[in-house]
Amino acid sequence: MSADMVETGADIRRHELFADLAEQVARRIIEKHKLSDEIGIDVGNDIADFVVEHWKGQNIYINADAQFKLSKRDIEIFNRFGRGNAQELAREYGISYVRIYQIYKRCLVAARKRKQPTLFADPVEPVDTDLSTASKPAKKPK
């Protein structure tokens, strides 16, 4: 048996990954978009083949998307934050009250960026000049 014919553990995991990718995409398309099994399987296999061809030779690490999960938590903390409840939120989320304030400040800056127009607009992006849709400043938490 030649060295080319021996499958390593990495080869087996690679085959399992792309077989699972094809299966998961097919299942998702069939269930969510109500397409036929034949179309779902065809699209799943096509996407797996595309991923192989597009990123062949690359080592890819797929993280647990912790930033997205933290963002959901952070937005929830921002929405619930009020004067005097930082300790309560800190206990509930298992973080320090200082971290609660840091999260609030970071989310406040992001919210202001979304809601307030900039003085000097990026020339690539169109500027929304309809001020009737601009939101009013939020009331201070009690």
N, C-alpha and C positions, 0 to 999 in steps of 0.2 A: 504494500500500500504506500503510495507516495505521500509526501508532506502536504501536497495540495488537497488531498482528499480527506484529511483529518479535520473534523469539526471541533473547534475549541468551545469552551463555555461561553465566550463572548459571541461567537457565531450563533450559537443556539439562542442566546438572549436576544440577539439582533433579530433573528427570524421570529421569535415570539413577540417582540415589540411591534414589528410591522404587521404581523398577522393580527395582533390585537388591535392595532390602529385601524386596519381595514374593517375588522368586525365592529368596533365601537362606532366608527363613522357610519357604516351601513345601518346599524341599529338606530343610531340617532336620526338619520335621514328618514328611515321607515316610520319610526314612532312620532317624531316631531313634525315632519313635513308630509306625512301620510302618503309617501310614495310607495311604489310596488317594491317587493323584495328584490326583484331582478335589478331595478334601477339603483336601489340602495347598495346592494352588493357590488355592482359595477362601479359606482362612485367611490365606495370605500376602498376597493382595490386600486382604482385610479389615483386616489389621493396618497395611498401608501407608496405606490410606484413613483409618484411625483416627488414625495419627500425623499425617497432613496436617491433618485437621480439629482435632485436639486442640492441636497446636502451630503452627497456621498463623500466619504473620506474625512468628514468632520466629526469631532468628538462633541456631542451635544449633552448639556446638562439641563434638565428641566427641574426648576426649583418648585417649591410648594406654593408659590404665589403668595408668600406671606405679606408682601406689601399691600396687595389688594385686600386681604383679610384685615390687616391693620387699618387700612383706610376706612373700611366699613365700621370697625370699632371706634376709630377716631371720630368719624362723623357722628356716630351715636353719642359719644361723650360730648362733642361740641353742642349737639342739639339739646342735651340734658343738662349741660353746665349752667349753673346759676350761682348767685352770690351765696357763699357759705356752704355749698355742698361738695366741695372738692374732696374732702376727707371721705365722705360717703361714697362718692364715685371711685375713689382710689381703692377703698376696701372691696367694693363690688367687682372691679376689674383686676384686682390683684397687682396694682402698680402704685407708685408713690404719688402723693398729692402734688409734688413738684412736677412730676411727669404729666399729671392732669392739666396743669397750667400750661406746660409746654405744648401739649396737644391742642388745647384751646387756642393758644396764640397762633400756632401754625395753621389751623383750620380757619381762623378769623382772617388771616392774611390771604388765604386761598379764596375764601368767600368774597372778600373785598375785590380781589383781582377779577373774579367772574362778574361781579355786579357793577363795578365802577369802571367807566370808560377811561382809557389812558389818555394822557395829554398829547403824546406823540404816537400816533398809530403806526403800526407796521405797514409799509406801503404794499406788501404782498397780500395782506388780508383786508377784505372790505370792512369798512367801519359802519356800525349800526348807528345812524344819526337820529333815529326815532326815539326821542327822550320820553315819549309817553309810555313806553314799555319798561323804562328804567324803574327798578324797585326802590321803595322808600327805605331809609336807614332803619335798621332793626332797633326795637326798643331795648333799653338796658335790662338785663335780668334782675328780678327783684330778690 
